[in-house]
């Protein structure tokens, strides 16, 4: 049976398999780099990866590729294209002798440094994650040699089958450090745990991108709130002449608030989503406490909560200010409209009075018109009477005119009234 397929069916179906975890085992050195990139830099990142693959006689990724895993000798590269950033994960096997006194090597040492320095975008996160196949006394030595004791954080994870330690610090090589001791995890479960740990650090840093935007928004909001308070006070004591200027200032303030809201809304919304992802990934690693140490969840909750609340507060403050400006604009417009209606009502009343005067004047003019028309018609009748005397008209012209006056006046008055009725009926 052939059904008409939705054009995006395959893409949407395969999304459930996007960026799957890898099965991992043994002693591993993993370097994870997050590069913030715009559209052009993301395209350049794909081209940068293609250059490395061509140099190693491997097929380059096509234009639709969003994630790729490739082995180049002992080095494994995982490249992922996200909405706002690109992640590079380099993995190598650690040395056979994990008891050596020196610090573990970073996976970036296996990459061409010139090629690495040319990664498109801006580095938001650099992390060295070392996976050890055993714990116990080995764990204590590596933790002491690699991490700062003052900010040390650690916990049991994955149902107490592994231990993770970090100090949330950027060390001299520009990378932060995490140590993972997992001697009881199956390869696929270890791969999922490593991926979630890397995502915690990635999304933690991505979430904090909203903090500078929230601080800038706070400064702009303080200025706008002060201006709004001043406008509210001015509106209370404003007269009719000053209201148009106040309405103009309020409209400009509304435009400023909406412009600033539009500029930061996307960033703050994205940060809120990233904060939720951090919480989700922390829950998925199933932490339990190690004696004397904070867990990752406790540390991040205590240290990230102020930043998260700042972002949420900026969003709520923007929404609240926008609503207040809108309400004040509506109130001022209503006040102006009421005054305009009152002015219009007064104008209509003046027009009505003027119309009444015009009607009275018109009635007076009509009376004069009846008299004038009667006068002229009676004059004509008088002339007719004078001419009729020669033909035997018995009455004098004066008598004839006197008798004609009432008849003519009534006829003229009735004719004018009838004409008015006809005009008004149309």
KOLROVO-573374 format. One record per residue (C-alpha): residue number from 1; residue in one letter; x, y, z. Coordinates in nm, 2 decimals. Each point is the difference from the previous one (the first is absolute). Layout:
KOLROVO-573374
rec i:NUM, aa:A, px:X, py:Y, pz:Z
...
//
This chain:
KOLROVO-573374
rec i:1, aa:X, px:0.00, py:0.00, pz:0.00
rec i:2, aa:X, px:0.15, py:0.33, pz:-0.11
rec i:3, aa:X, px:-0.11, py:0.30, pz:0.22
rec i:4, aa:X, px:0.08, py:0.36, pz:-0.07
rec i:5, aa:X, px:0.28, py:0.08, pz:0.23
rec i:6, aa:X, px:0.05, py:0.33, pz:0.20
rec i:7, aa:X, px:0.31, py:0.17, pz:-0.13
rec i:8, aa:X, px:0.15, py:0.02, pz:0.35
rec i:9, aa:X, px:-0.09, py:-0.35, pz:0.12
rec i:10, aa:X, px:0.35, py:-0.15, pz:-0.03
rec i:11, aa:X, px:0.16, py:0.30, pz:0.16
rec i:12, aa:X, px:-0.25, py:0.01, pz:0.29
rec i:13, aa:X, px:0.01, py:-0.37, pz:0.05
rec i:14, aa:X, px:0.38, py:-0.01, pz:0.02
rec i:15, aa:X, px:0.01, py:0.29, pz:0.25
rec i:16, aa:X, px:-0.05, py:-0.26, pz:0.27
rec i:17, aa:X, px:0.34, py:-0.14, pz:-0.11
rec i:18, aa:X, px:0.18, py:0.33, pz:-0.02
rec i:19, aa:X, px:0.33, py:0.04, pz:0.19
rec i:20, aa:X, px:-0.01, py:-0.35, pz:0.16
rec i:21, aa:X, px:0.24, py:-0.09, pz:0.28
rec i:22, aa:X, px:0.30, py:-0.22, pz:-0.08
rec i:23, aa:X, px:0.11, py:-0.31, pz:0.17
rec i:24, aa:X, px:0.32, py:0.08, pz:0.20
rec i:25, aa:X, px:0.24, py:-0.21, pz:0.20
rec i:26, aa:X, px:0.35, py:0.02, pz:0.15
rec i:27, aa:X, px:0.21, py:0.29, pz:0.10
rec i:28, aa:X, px:-0.11, py:0.30, pz:-0.21
rec i:29, aa:X, px:0.10, py:0.36, pz:-0.05
rec i:30, aa:X, px:-0.28, py:0.21, pz:-0.14
rec i:31, aa:X, px:0.02, py:0.37, pz:-0.10
rec i:32, aa:X, px:-0.33, py:0.18, pz:-0.06
rec i:33, aa:X, px:-0.01, py:0.34, pz:-0.16
rec i:34, aa:X, px:-0.31, py:0.22, pz:-0.06
rec i:35, aa:X, px:0.03, py:0.27, pz:-0.26
rec i:36, aa:X, px:-0.28, py:0.27, pz:-0.01
rec i:37, aa:X, px:-0.06, py:0.06, pz:-0.37
rec i:38, aa:X, px:-0.24, py:0.19, pz:-0.22
rec i:39, aa:X, px:-0.14, py:-0.14, pz:-0.33
rec i:40, aa:X, px:0.32, py:0.08, pz:-0.20
rec i:41, aa:X, px:0.22, py:-0.14, pz:0.27
rec i:42, aa:X, px:-0.20, py:-0.32, pz:0.02
rec i:43, aa:X, px:0.04, py:-0.05, pz:-0.37
rec i:44, aa:X, px:0.37, py:0.08, pz:0.04
rec i:45, aa:X, px:0.02, py:-0.26, pz:0.27
rec i:46, aa:X, px:-0.13, py:-0.27, pz:-0.23
rec i:47, aa:X, px:0.26, py:0.11, pz:-0.26
rec i:48, aa:X, px:0.27, py:0.00, pz:0.27
rec i:49, aa:X, px:-0.09, py:-0.36, pz:0.08
rec i:50, aa:X, px:0.00, py:-0.09, pz:-0.37
rec i:51, aa:X, px:0.35, py:0.14, pz:-0.04
rec i:52, aa:X, px:0.13, py:-0.23, pz:0.28
rec i:53, aa:X, px:-0.17, py:-0.30, pz:-0.15
rec i:54, aa:X, px:0.13, py:0.06, pz:-0.35
rec i:55, aa:X, px:0.35, py:0.04, pz:0.14
rec i:56, aa:X, px:-0.04, py:-0.35, pz:0.14
rec i:57, aa:X, px:-0.16, py:-0.14, pz:-0.32
rec i:58, aa:X, px:-0.34, py:-0.03, pz:0.15
rec i:59, aa:X, px:-0.33, py:0.10, pz:-0.17
rec i:60, aa:X, px:-0.12, py:0.35, pz:0.10
rec i:61, aa:X, px:-0.35, py:0.05, pz:0.16
rec i:62, aa:X, px:-0.28, py:0.13, pz:-0.22
rec i:63, aa:X, px:-0.19, py:0.32, pz:0.05
rec i:64, aa:X, px:-0.28, py:-0.17, pz:0.20
rec i:65, aa:X, px:0.22, py:-0.17, pz:0.26
rec i:66, aa:X, px:-0.05, py:0.13, pz:0.35
rec i:67, aa:X, px:0.20, py:-0.26, pz:0.20
rec i:68, aa:X, px:0.29, py:-0.22, pz:-0.10
rec i:69, aa:X, px:0.24, py:-0.25, pz:0.17
rec i:70, aa:X, px:0.32, py:-0.09, pz:-0.17
rec i:71, aa:X, px:0.32, py:-0.18, pz:0.10
rec i:72, aa:X, px:0.33, py:0.15, pz:-0.11
rec i:73, aa:X, px:0.27, py:-0.24, pz:0.12
rec i:74, aa:X, px:-0.02, py:-0.03, pz:0.38
rec i:75, aa:X, px:-0.21, py:0.32, pz:0.01
rec i:76, aa:X, px:-0.38, py:-0.01, pz:0.00
rec i:77, aa:X, px:-0.18, py:0.32, pz:-0.10
rec i:78, aa:X, px:-0.37, py:0.07, pz:0.07
rec i:79, aa:X, px:-0.14, py:0.31, pz:-0.16
rec i:80, aa:X, px:-0.35, py:0.14, pz:0.07
rec i:81, aa:X, px:-0.17, py:0.30, pz:-0.15
rec i:82, aa:X, px:-0.25, py:0.17, pz:0.24
rec i:83, aa:X, px:-0.22, py:0.30, pz:-0.04
rec i:84, aa:X, px:0.23, py:0.25, pz:0.17
rec i:85, aa:X, px:0.33, py:-0.19, pz:0.03
rec i:86, aa:X, px:0.22, py:-0.28, pz:-0.14
rec i:87, aa:X, px:0.15, py:-0.27, pz:0.23
rec i:88, aa:X, px:0.32, py:-0.18, pz:-0.07
rec i:89, aa:X, px:0.08, py:-0.31, pz:0.21
rec i:90, aa:X, px:0.35, py:-0.16, pz:-0.04
rec i:91, aa:X, px:0.06, py:-0.34, pz:0.16
rec i:92, aa:X, px:0.32, py:-0.20, pz:0.04
rec i:93, aa:X, px:0.09, py:-0.31, pz:0.20
rec i:94, aa:X, px:0.20, py:0.09, pz:0.32
rec i:95, aa:X, px:0.34, py:-0.14, pz:0.07
rec i:96, aa:X, px:0.03, py:-0.36, pz:0.11
rec i:97, aa:X, px:0.17, py:0.10, pz:0.33
rec i:98, aa:X, px:-0.27, py:0.20, pz:0.18
rec i:99, aa:X, px:0.22, py:0.02, pz:0.31
rec i:100, aa:X, px:0.26, py:0.23, pz:-0.17
rec i:101, aa:X, px:0.07, py:0.31, pz:0.21
rec i:102, aa:X, px:-0.06, py:0.26, pz:-0.27
rec i:103, aa:X, px:-0.35, py:0.15, pz:-0.08
rec i:104, aa:X, px:-0.20, py:-0.19, pz:-0.26
rec i:105, aa:X, px:0.04, py:0.12, pz:-0.36
rec i:106, aa:X, px:-0.27, py:0.20, pz:-0.17
rec i:107, aa:X, px:-0.16, py:-0.13, pz:-0.31
rec i:108, aa:X, px:0.07, py:0.32, pz:-0.18
rec i:109, aa:X, px:0.37, py:-0.09, pz:0.00
rec i:110, aa:X, px:-0.09, py:-0.25, pz:-0.27
rec i:111, aa:X, px:-0.14, py:0.28, pz:-0.23
rec i:112, aa:X, px:0.19, py:0.24, pz:-0.22
rec i:113, aa:X, px:0.03, py:0.31, pz:0.21
rec i:114, aa:X, px:-0.01, py:0.23, pz:-0.30
rec i:115, aa:X, px:-0.33, py:-0.17, pz:-0.12
rec i:116, aa:X, px:-0.13, py:0.01, pz:0.36
rec i:117, aa:X, px:0.07, py:0.37, pz:0.04
rec i:118, aa:X, px:-0.19, py:0.08, pz:-0.32
rec i:119, aa:X, px:-0.33, py:-0.15, pz:0.12
rec i:120, aa:X, px:-0.28, py:0.24, pz:-0.12
rec i:121, aa:X, px:-0.19, py:0.19, pz:0.27
rec i:122, aa:X, px:0.07, py:0.10, pz:0.36
rec i:123, aa:X, px:0.09, py:-0.25, pz:0.27
rec i:124, aa:X, px:-0.26, py:-0.02, pz:0.27
rec i:125, aa:X, px:0.11, py:-0.32, pz:0.17
rec i:126, aa:X, px:0.31, py:-0.21, pz:0.00
rec i:127, aa:X, px:0.00, py:-0.31, pz:0.21
rec i:128, aa:X, px:0.24, py:-0.28, pz:0.07
rec i:129, aa:X, px:-0.18, py:-0.32, pz:0.12
rec i:130, aa:X, px:0.22, py:-0.29, pz:0.10
rec i:131, aa:X, px:-0.16, py:-0.34, pz:0.05
rec i:132, aa:X, px:0.18, py:-0.25, pz:0.22
rec i:133, aa:X, px:-0.09, py:-0.37, pz:0.01
rec i:134, aa:X, px:0.05, py:-0.03, pz:0.38
rec i:135, aa:X, px:-0.05, py:0.20, pz:0.31
rec i:136, aa:X, px:0.12, py:-0.01, pz:0.36
rec i:137, aa:X, px:0.35, py:0.12, pz:0.08
rec i:138, aa:X, px:0.05, py:0.09, pz:-0.37
rec i:139, aa:X, px:-0.29, py:0.23, pz:0.01
rec i:140, aa:X, px:0.13, py:0.19, pz:0.31
rec i:141, aa:X, px:0.34, py:0.05, pz:-0.16
rec i:142, aa:X, px:-0.14, py:0.13, pz:-0.33
rec i:143, aa:X, px:-0.25, py:0.23, pz:0.17
rec i:144, aa:X, px:0.28, py:0.15, pz:0.21
rec i:145, aa:X, px:0.23, py:0.05, pz:-0.30
rec i:146, aa:X, px:-0.25, py:0.13, pz:-0.25
rec i:147, aa:X, px:-0.27, py:0.20, pz:0.20
rec i:148, aa:X, px:-0.01, py:0.29, pz:0.24
rec i:149, aa:X, px:-0.09, py:-0.12, pz:0.34
rec i:150, aa:X, px:-0.17, py:0.32, pz:0.10
rec i:151, aa:X, px:-0.28, py:-0.03, pz:-0.26
rec i:152, aa:X, px:-0.01, py:-0.37, pz:-0.03
rec i:153, aa:X, px:-0.33, py:-0.16, pz:-0.08
rec i:154, aa:X, px:-0.07, py:-0.37, pz:-0.03
rec i:155, aa:X, px:-0.26, py:-0.27, pz:0.03
rec i:156, aa:X, px:-0.09, py:-0.36, pz:-0.08
rec i:157, aa:X, px:-0.19, py:-0.03, pz:-0.33
rec i:158, aa:X, px:-0.17, py:-0.26, pz:-0.21
rec i:159, aa:X, px:-0.14, py:-0.19, pz:0.30
rec i:160, aa:X, px:0.32, py:0.03, pz:0.20
rec i:161, aa:X, px:0.19, py:-0.19, pz:-0.27
rec i:162, aa:X, px:0.22, py:0.30, pz:-0.08
rec i:163, aa:X, px:0.15, py:0.31, pz:0.16
rec i:164, aa:X, px:0.03, py:0.34, pz:-0.16
rec i:165, aa:X, px:0.22, py:0.29, pz:0.12
rec i:166, aa:X, px:0.04, py:0.36, pz:-0.12
rec i:167, aa:X, px:0.10, py:0.34, pz:0.13
rec i:168, aa:X, px:-0.20, py:0.22, pz:-0.25
rec i:169, aa:X, px:0.32, py:0.19, pz:-0.07
rec i:170, aa:X, px:0.19, py:0.11, pz:-0.31
rec i:171, aa:X, px:0.36, py:-0.12, pz:0.03
rec i:172, aa:X, px:0.32, py:0.13, pz:-0.15
rec i:173, aa:X, px:-0.06, py:-0.18, pz:-0.34
rec i:174, aa:X, px:-0.33, py:0.18, pz:-0.04
rec i:175, aa:X, px:-0.21, py:-0.31, pz:0.07
rec i:176, aa:X, px:-0.21, py:-0.11, pz:0.30
rec i:177, aa:X, px:0.04, py:-0.35, pz:0.13
rec i:178, aa:X, px:-0.22, py:-0.30, pz:0.09
rec i:179, aa:X, px:0.12, py:-0.33, pz:0.13
rec i:180, aa:X, px:-0.22, py:-0.31, pz:-0.04
rec i:181, aa:X, px:0.08, py:-0.33, pz:0.17
rec i:182, aa:X, px:-0.22, py:-0.28, pz:-0.14
rec i:183, aa:X, px:0.12, py:-0.35, pz:0.05
rec i:184, aa:X, px:-0.35, py:-0.17, pz:0.01
rec i:185, aa:X, px:-0.18, py:0.16, pz:-0.29
rec i:186, aa:X, px:-0.07, py:-0.17, pz:-0.33
rec i:187, aa:X, px:0.13, py:0.18, pz:-0.31
rec i:188, aa:X, px:-0.34, py:0.12, pz:-0.12
rec i:189, aa:X, px:-0.10, py:0.13, pz:0.34
rec i:190, aa:X, px:0.34, py:0.17, pz:0.04
rec i:191, aa:X, px:-0.05, py:0.16, pz:-0.33
rec i:192, aa:X, px:-0.34, py:0.14, pz:0.11
rec i:193, aa:X, px:0.15, py:0.12, pz:0.32
rec i:194, aa:X, px:0.29, py:0.18, pz:-0.17
rec i:195, aa:X, px:-0.24, py:0.17, pz:-0.25
rec i:196, aa:X, px:-0.22, py:0.13, pz:0.28
rec i:197, aa:X, px:0.30, py:0.13, pz:0.20
rec i:198, aa:X, px:0.12, py:0.19, pz:-0.32
rec i:199, aa:X, px:-0.35, py:0.13, pz:-0.06
rec i:200, aa:X, px:-0.03, py:0.13, pz:0.36
rec i:201, aa:X, px:0.31, py:0.22, pz:-0.06
rec i:202, aa:X, px:-0.11, py:0.10, pz:-0.35
rec i:203, aa:X, px:-0.35, py:0.10, pz:0.10
rec i:204, aa:X, px:0.12, py:0.16, pz:0.32
rec i:205, aa:X, px:0.21, py:0.24, pz:-0.19
rec i:206, aa:X, px:-0.26, py:0.06, pz:-0.27
rec i:207, aa:X, px:-0.26, py:0.08, pz:0.27
rec i:208, aa:X, px:0.23, py:0.27, pz:0.14
rec i:209, aa:X, px:0.01, py:0.18, pz:-0.33
rec i:210, aa:X, px:-0.33, py:0.16, pz:0.11
rec i:211, aa:X, px:0.16, py:0.15, pz:0.31
rec i:212, aa:X, px:0.17, py:0.30, pz:-0.18
rec i:213, aa:X, px:-0.32, py:0.06, pz:-0.19
rec i:214, aa:X, px:-0.20, py:0.00, pz:0.32
rec i:215, aa:X, px:0.24, py:0.25, pz:0.16
rec i:216, aa:X, px:-0.02, py:0.23, pz:-0.30
rec i:217, aa:X, px:-0.37, py:-0.03, pz:0.00
rec i:218, aa:X, px:-0.01, py:0.09, pz:0.37
rec i:219, aa:X, px:0.19, py:0.32, pz:-0.06
rec i:220, aa:X, px:-0.24, py:0.10, pz:-0.28
rec i:221, aa:X, px:-0.30, py:-0.10, pz:0.20
rec i:222, aa:X, px:0.10, py:0.21, pz:0.29
rec i:223, aa:X, px:0.02, py:0.31, pz:-0.22
rec i:224, aa:X, px:-0.33, py:-0.08, pz:-0.17
rec i:225, aa:X, px:-0.17, py:-0.06, pz:0.34
rec i:226, aa:X, px:0.12, py:0.34, pz:0.13
rec i:227, aa:X, px:-0.13, py:0.17, pz:-0.31
rec i:228, aa:X, px:-0.33, py:-0.18, pz:0.03
rec i:229, aa:X, px:-0.04, py:0.11, pz:0.36
rec i:230, aa:X, px:0.08, py:0.36, pz:-0.11
rec i:231, aa:X, px:-0.26, py:-0.02, pz:-0.28
rec i:232, aa:X, px:-0.26, py:-0.14, pz:0.24
rec i:233, aa:X, px:0.05, py:0.29, pz:0.24
rec i:234, aa:X, px:-0.02, py:0.25, pz:-0.29
rec i:235, aa:X, px:-0.32, py:-0.16, pz:-0.13
rec i:236, aa:X, px:-0.16, py:0.05, pz:0.33
rec i:237, aa:X, px:0.05, py:0.37, pz:0.00
rec i:238, aa:X, px:-0.02, py:0.05, pz:-0.38
rec i:239, aa:X, px:-0.24, py:0.24, pz:-0.17
rec i:240, aa:X, px:-0.16, py:-0.04, pz:-0.34
rec i:241, aa:X, px:0.28, py:0.19, pz:-0.18
rec i:242, aa:X, px:0.28, py:-0.22, pz:0.13
rec i:243, aa:X, px:-0.16, py:-0.33, pz:-0.06
rec i:244, aa:X, px:0.10, py:-0.05, pz:-0.37
rec i:245, aa:X, px:0.37, py:0.05, pz:0.10
rec i:246, aa:X, px:-0.03, py:-0.25, pz:0.29
rec i:247, aa:X, px:-0.17, py:-0.25, pz:-0.24
rec i:248, aa:X, px:0.29, py:0.04, pz:-0.24
rec i:249, aa:X, px:0.26, py:-0.06, pz:0.28
rec i:250, aa:X, px:-0.20, py:-0.30, pz:0.11
rec i:251, aa:X, px:-0.01, py:-0.14, pz:-0.35
rec i:252, aa:X, px:0.37, py:0.04, pz:-0.04
rec i:253, aa:X, px:0.06, py:-0.17, pz:0.33
rec i:254, aa:X, px:-0.22, py:-0.29, pz:-0.11
rec i:255, aa:X, px:0.20, py:-0.03, pz:-0.31
rec i:256, aa:X, px:0.32, py:0.00, pz:0.19
rec i:257, aa:X, px:-0.12, py:-0.27, pz:0.25
rec i:258, aa:X, px:-0.13, py:-0.23, pz:-0.28
rec i:259, aa:X, px:0.32, py:0.04, pz:-0.20
rec i:260, aa:X, px:0.21, py:-0.10, pz:0.30
rec i:261, aa:X, px:-0.23, py:-0.28, pz:0.08
rec i:262, aa:X, px:0.03, py:-0.13, pz:-0.36
rec i:263, aa:X, px:0.38, py:0.02, pz:0.02
rec i:264, aa:X, px:0.04, py:-0.21, pz:0.31
rec i:265, aa:X, px:-0.31, py:-0.22, pz:0.00
rec i:266, aa:X, px:0.15, py:-0.27, pz:-0.22
rec i:267, aa:X, px:0.32, py:-0.02, pz:0.20
rec i:268, aa:X, px:-0.18, py:-0.02, pz:0.34
rec i:269, aa:X, px:-0.24, py:-0.26, pz:-0.13
rec i:270, aa:X, px:0.28, py:-0.21, pz:-0.13
rec i:271, aa:X, px:0.18, py:0.03, pz:0.33
rec i:272, aa:X, px:-0.31, py:-0.12, pz:0.18
rec i:273, aa:X, px:-0.01, py:-0.31, pz:-0.22
rec i:274, aa:X, px:0.37, py:-0.07, pz:0.05
rec i:275, aa:X, px:-0.05, py:0.03, pz:0.38
rec i:276, aa:X, px:-0.27, py:-0.26, pz:-0.02
rec i:277, aa:X, px:0.23, py:-0.23, pz:-0.21
rec i:278, aa:X, px:0.27, py:0.03, pz:0.27
rec i:279, aa:X, px:-0.25, py:-0.11, pz:0.27
rec i:280, aa:X, px:-0.11, py:-0.29, pz:-0.22
rec i:281, aa:X, px:0.35, py:-0.12, pz:-0.07
rec i:282, aa:X, px:0.10, py:0.02, pz:0.37
rec i:283, aa:X, px:-0.30, py:-0.21, pz:0.10
rec i:284, aa:X, px:0.09, py:-0.26, pz:-0.27
rec i:285, aa:X, px:0.35, py:-0.06, pz:0.15
rec i:286, aa:X, px:-0.17, py:-0.12, pz:0.32
rec i:287, aa:X, px:0.23, py:0.16, pz:0.26
rec i:288, aa:X, px:0.05, py:-0.10, pz:0.36
rec i:289, aa:X, px:0.22, py:0.17, pz:0.26
rec i:290, aa:X, px:0.37, py:-0.06, pz:0.07
rec i:291, aa:X, px:0.10, py:0.07, pz:0.35
rec i:292, aa:X, px:0.12, py:0.36, pz:0.05
rec i:293, aa:X, px:-0.07, py:0.11, pz:-0.36
rec i:294, aa:X, px:-0.28, py:0.19, pz:-0.17
rec i:295, aa:X, px:-0.17, py:-0.17, pz:-0.28
rec i:296, aa:X, px:-0.01, py:0.15, pz:-0.35
rec i:297, aa:X, px:-0.37, py:0.07, pz:0.04
rec i:298, aa:X, px:0.05, py:0.18, pz:0.33
rec i:299, aa:X, px:0.29, py:0.21, pz:-0.13
rec i:300, aa:X, px:-0.18, py:0.10, pz:-0.32
rec i:301, aa:X, px:-0.33, py:0.07, pz:0.17
rec i:302, aa:X, px:0.18, py:0.23, pz:0.25
rec i:303, aa:X, px:0.22, py:0.17, pz:-0.25
rec i:304, aa:X, px:-0.23, py:0.01, pz:-0.30
rec i:305, aa:X, px:-0.33, py:0.09, pz:0.17
rec i:306, aa:X, px:0.09, py:0.37, pz:0.04
rec i:307, aa:X, px:0.08, py:0.02, pz:-0.37
rec i:308, aa:X, px:-0.31, py:-0.19, pz:-0.10
rec i:309, aa:X, px:-0.22, py:0.22, pz:0.23
rec i:310, aa:X, px:0.16, py:0.31, pz:-0.15
rec i:311, aa:X, px:-0.10, py:-0.11, pz:-0.35
rec i:312, aa:X, px:-0.35, py:-0.09, pz:0.11
rec i:313, aa:X, px:-0.03, py:0.32, pz:0.19
rec i:314, aa:X, px:0.11, py:0.20, pz:-0.31
rec i:315, aa:X, px:-0.26, py:-0.18, pz:-0.21
rec i:316, aa:X, px:-0.28, py:0.06, pz:0.26
rec i:317, aa:X, px:0.11, py:0.36, pz:0.04
rec i:318, aa:X, px:-0.01, py:0.06, pz:-0.37
rec i:319, aa:X, px:-0.35, py:-0.15, pz:-0.03
rec i:320, aa:X, px:-0.12, py:0.20, pz:0.30
rec i:321, aa:X, px:0.14, py:0.33, pz:-0.13
rec i:322, aa:X, px:-0.15, py:-0.06, pz:-0.34
rec i:323, aa:X, px:-0.34, py:-0.06, pz:0.15
rec i:324, aa:X, px:0.03, py:0.31, pz:0.22
rec i:325, aa:X, px:0.10, py:0.22, pz:-0.29
rec i:326, aa:X, px:-0.29, py:-0.14, pz:-0.20
rec i:327, aa:X, px:-0.25, py:0.06, pz:0.28
rec i:328, aa:X, px:0.13, py:0.36, pz:0.05
rec i:329, aa:X, px:-0.02, py:0.06, pz:-0.38
rec i:330, aa:X, px:-0.36, py:-0.13, pz:-0.01
rec i:331, aa:X, px:-0.10, py:0.22, pz:0.30
rec i:332, aa:X, px:0.15, py:0.31, pz:-0.15
rec i:333, aa:X, px:-0.15, py:-0.07, pz:-0.34
rec i:334, aa:X, px:-0.34, py:-0.06, pz:0.17
rec i:335, aa:X, px:0.04, py:0.33, pz:0.18
rec i:336, aa:X, px:0.08, py:0.18, pz:-0.32
rec i:337, aa:X, px:-0.29, py:-0.16, pz:-0.18
rec i:338, aa:X, px:-0.24, py:0.09, pz:0.28
rec i:339, aa:X, px:0.12, py:0.36, pz:-0.02
rec i:340, aa:X, px:-0.03, py:-0.01, pz:-0.38
rec i:341, aa:X, px:-0.36, py:-0.14, pz:0.04
rec i:342, aa:X, px:-0.08, py:0.28, pz:0.24
rec i:343, aa:X, px:0.14, py:0.26, pz:-0.25
rec i:344, aa:X, px:-0.20, py:-0.17, pz:-0.28
rec i:345, aa:X, px:-0.32, py:0.01, pz:0.22
rec i:346, aa:X, px:0.05, py:0.37, pz:0.08
rec i:347, aa:X, px:0.06, py:0.06, pz:-0.38
rec i:348, aa:X, px:-0.32, py:-0.18, pz:-0.08
rec i:349, aa:X, px:-0.19, py:0.19, pz:0.26
rec i:350, aa:X, px:0.13, py:0.33, pz:-0.15
rec i:351, aa:X, px:-0.10, py:-0.13, pz:-0.35
rec i:352, aa:X, px:-0.35, py:-0.08, pz:0.13
rec i:353, aa:X, px:-0.04, py:0.35, pz:0.15
rec i:354, aa:X, px:0.12, py:0.15, pz:-0.32
rec i:355, aa:X, px:-0.24, py:-0.21, pz:-0.19
rec i:356, aa:X, px:-0.29, py:0.11, pz:0.22
rec i:357, aa:X, px:0.10, py:0.36, pz:-0.06
rec i:358, aa:X, px:0.01, py:-0.07, pz:-0.37
rec i:359, aa:X, px:-0.34, py:-0.16, pz:0.01
rec i:360, aa:X, px:-0.14, py:0.30, pz:0.19
rec i:361, aa:X, px:0.17, py:0.24, pz:-0.24
rec i:362, aa:X, px:-0.13, py:-0.21, pz:-0.29
rec i:363, aa:X, px:-0.36, py:0.02, pz:0.15
rec i:364, aa:X, px:0.04, py:0.38, pz:0.02
rec i:365, aa:X, px:0.13, py:0.01, pz:-0.35
rec i:366, aa:X, px:-0.29, py:-0.21, pz:-0.12
rec i:367, aa:X, px:-0.25, py:0.24, pz:0.16
rec i:368, aa:X, px:0.17, py:0.28, pz:-0.17
rec i:369, aa:X, px:0.00, py:-0.20, pz:-0.32
rec i:370, aa:X, px:-0.38, py:-0.06, pz:0.03
rec i:371, aa:X, px:-0.05, py:0.37, pz:0.05
rec i:372, aa:X, px:0.22, py:0.10, pz:-0.29
rec i:373, aa:X, px:-0.15, py:-0.25, pz:-0.24
rec i:374, aa:X, px:-0.35, py:0.10, pz:0.11
rec i:375, aa:X, px:0.09, py:0.36, pz:-0.06
rec i:376, aa:X, px:0.12, py:-0.06, pz:-0.35
rec i:377, aa:X, px:-0.30, py:-0.22, pz:-0.09
rec i:378, aa:X, px:-0.25, py:0.24, pz:0.15
rec i:379, aa:X, px:0.16, py:0.27, pz:-0.21
rec i:380, aa:X, px:-0.05, py:-0.20, pz:-0.31
rec i:381, aa:X, px:-0.37, py:-0.06, pz:0.10
rec i:382, aa:X, px:-0.04, py:0.38, pz:0.05
rec i:383, aa:X, px:0.13, py:0.05, pz:-0.35
rec i:384, aa:X, px:-0.24, py:-0.26, pz:-0.13
rec i:385, aa:X, px:-0.28, py:0.17, pz:0.18
rec i:386, aa:X, px:0.08, py:0.34, pz:-0.16
rec i:387, aa:X, px:0.00, py:-0.16, pz:-0.34
rec i:388, aa:X, px:-0.32, py:-0.18, pz:0.07
rec i:389, aa:X, px:-0.19, py:0.31, pz:0.09
rec i:390, aa:X, px:0.00, py:0.09, pz:-0.37
rec i:391, aa:X, px:-0.15, py:-0.34, pz:-0.07
rec i:392, aa:X, px:-0.27, py:0.04, pz:0.27
rec i:393, aa:X, px:0.17, py:-0.13, pz:0.32
rec i:394, aa:X, px:-0.23, py:0.14, pz:0.27
rec i:395, aa:X, px:0.25, py:0.05, pz:0.28
rec i:396, aa:X, px:0.27, py:0.26, pz:0.03
rec i:397, aa:X, px:0.37, py:-0.10, pz:-0.02
rec i:398, aa:X, px:0.05, py:0.07, pz:0.37
rec i:399, aa:X, px:-0.30, py:-0.21, pz:0.10
rec i:400, aa:X, px:0.11, py:-0.28, pz:-0.22
rec i:401, aa:X, px:0.35, py:0.01, pz:0.15
rec i:402, aa:X, px:-0.14, py:0.00, pz:0.35
rec i:403, aa:X, px:-0.21, py:-0.31, pz:-0.07
rec i:404, aa:X, px:0.29, py:-0.18, pz:-0.17
rec i:405, aa:X, px:0.25, py:0.05, pz:0.29
rec i:406, aa:X, px:-0.13, py:-0.28, pz:0.23
rec i:407, aa:X, px:-0.05, py:-0.24, pz:-0.28
rec i:408, aa:X, px:0.35, py:0.06, pz:-0.15
rec i:409, aa:X, px:0.17, py:-0.01, pz:0.34
rec i:410, aa:X, px:-0.15, py:-0.33, pz:0.10
rec i:411, aa:X, px:0.07, py:-0.15, pz:-0.34
rec i:412, aa:X, px:0.37, py:0.11, pz:0.01
rec i:413, aa:X, px:0.04, py:-0.12, pz:0.36
rec i:414, aa:X, px:-0.16, py:-0.34, pz:-0.09
rec i:415, aa:X, px:0.22, py:-0.04, pz:-0.31
rec i:416, aa:X, px:0.33, py:0.07, pz:0.20
rec i:417, aa:X, px:-0.10, py:-0.25, pz:0.28
rec i:418, aa:X, px:-0.08, py:-0.26, pz:-0.26
rec i:419, aa:X, px:0.34, py:0.05, pz:-0.17
rec i:420, aa:X, px:0.17, py:-0.03, pz:0.34
rec i:421, aa:X, px:-0.18, py:-0.33, pz:0.07
rec i:422, aa:X, px:0.10, py:-0.14, pz:-0.33
rec i:423, aa:X, px:0.37, py:0.10, pz:0.05
rec i:424, aa:X, px:0.01, py:-0.15, pz:0.36
rec i:425, aa:X, px:-0.17, py:-0.32, pz:-0.12
rec i:426, aa:X, px:0.29, py:-0.06, pz:-0.24
//
